[in-house]
Amino acid sequence: MITIREYEQRDMAAAMEIWNEVVRDGIAFPQVEELTEQEANDFFLSQSYTGIAEDGETGEVVGLYILHPNNVGRCGHICNTSYAVRSDKRGLHIGEQLVKDSLAMGARLGFTLLQFNAVVASNIHALHLYERLGFTQLGRIPRGFRMKDGHYDDIILHYIEL
């Protein structure tokens, strides 16, 4: 049983490792540099909300999401999120639970829209999930994401009303 709860400082090492694993993979997150231990806690605490997916039986952190404004001022009602699941736990619908929780949390925090700026076109599992959950594709930016191996893939923008 997976539960999703708010990030606590005790989650820092596990959350940092999961986040950095996605960064190292180089196929989904725009970041190139991994978080250091000095940066990680501040990064997760600086978000509007960081959700932690925890295995209820083992207490292990198996995934997370960050939620924050996508922009400021007149566009501050739009939030943005990023999701990460530990590689040995992928395929167990943890990502789906994280997305659903982030939609509810975004609404709870007063956001009215959630926008994804850069879903990589080759991330077919994410694309299928977002379609199933009712996200609208806004368009495609050709060659908008530099993959780890140096080639470029398209990115697809999405949004959903909260």
N, C-alpha and C positions, 0 to 999 in steps of 0.2 A: 504494500500500500504506500503510495507516494502522497506526501502532504506538502503543501506549498505555504511557506511562512516568510516573514520579513527577515532580511539579512541581519545578522548580529556579528560583532567583531570576532567571535569564536569561529565563524565560518570563513574567515579571510583566506587561510592557506588552501582549503579545498576549492573555494570559489575562484581564487587566483589561478590555480592549476587548471581548472576546467576552462576558464576564459582564455588562458595562454595556450591551451591545447588547440582551440579554434583559431587563434591568431597564427600559431605555428603551421596549421594545416594550410593556411593561405588561400582558402577557396570560398570564404563566406564573410568574414569581418574585414572592414577596410584598414584596420590597424596593422602596422608592420612590427612595431615594437611591443614586446611582451611587458606586462605589468611587473614591477619589482615588488618585493614585500613592502618597501616604504610607500609605494604608490597605491597598492591594491586596496587597503582599507579605506583610504581617503576617496578613491574612485567609487567604490561601492556605496559609501555613505553619502557621497555628493549627489547621487541620483535622487529624483523625486521618490523613487521606490526601487529597491532591489529585492526580488523574490527568490527564495531558495527552495529548490525541490529536494526534499529529504525522504530517504527510504525509512518508512515507519518501523520496519523490523530491525534494521541494522544501525539506524541513525546516521548513515552516510549521506553526504551531500552529493547528489547525482546530476544536478542541473541548476540553472539560474536564469533570471532575466533582469535587465535594467530597464527602467522606464523614466523618461525625462521629457521636458518640452522639446518639440521639434524646432521651434523658433521662439521669438520673443514678441512682446507687445500685442499688436492686433492679430498675430498668428499664434499667440501663446496658448490658445485653447486646443492646439493640435499637439499630441504627444508622439513619441517615437520609442521603439523598444528594440532590444537585441536579445537573442536567446542563445543559450549554450547548454548542451547536454554532454555529459562525460561519454567518451567514445565507446566504452564497453557497455553503456546503457542505452545506446541509440536503438531505435526500432521498437521501443516499448511504450510509445505514445506519451512519453514524458514531455516532449516538446509541445504536443497538443495541450497538455494540462497547463504548461507554462503560458502558452498563448491565451487560452481561455481565462486564466487567472489575471493576466495583464490587461485584458479587455475590461474585466470587472474592476480591477484596481484603477485603471485609467479613468473610468467613469466616476468611481468613488472619490478620486482626487480632483474632480471637476473638469477634466478634459472632455471634449465632445467628439473628437476625431482622433484616430490613430493613423499615422502615415509611416510607411516603409519607404525610405529613399533609395535603397539599393539592394533589392533581392537579386542575387546572381542567377542568371537564366539557366545555368546548369544545375542549380539547386532544386531538382525536380520534386524532392520530398516536401520541401517548404512550399513550393508553388502549389502542389496538390492540396496541402493542408490549408493554405490561405484561401484557395478557391472553395474548398469544402466548408470553411467557416464563414464565407460570405464576403470576403474582401473583394474590392473592385480594383482591377488593374488599370492604372492611369496611362501607361505608355512604356516604351522601351528606349533606353539610351544605348545606342550601339557602342560596343567597346568601352563601356563605362567602368569596368572593374579589371584591374591588373591581377591576374592569377599568380600564384607562387612561382610557377614555371616561366613567367614572363609574358605569356600570351594574354590577350584581352578577351573578356566575355561581356555580353550585354548585361545590363541591369534593368530590372522591371520595377517601377514604382507602384505602390498599392496604397489603398486607404480603406477604412471602415468607420462607420459612425458608431459611437459608443452609446 
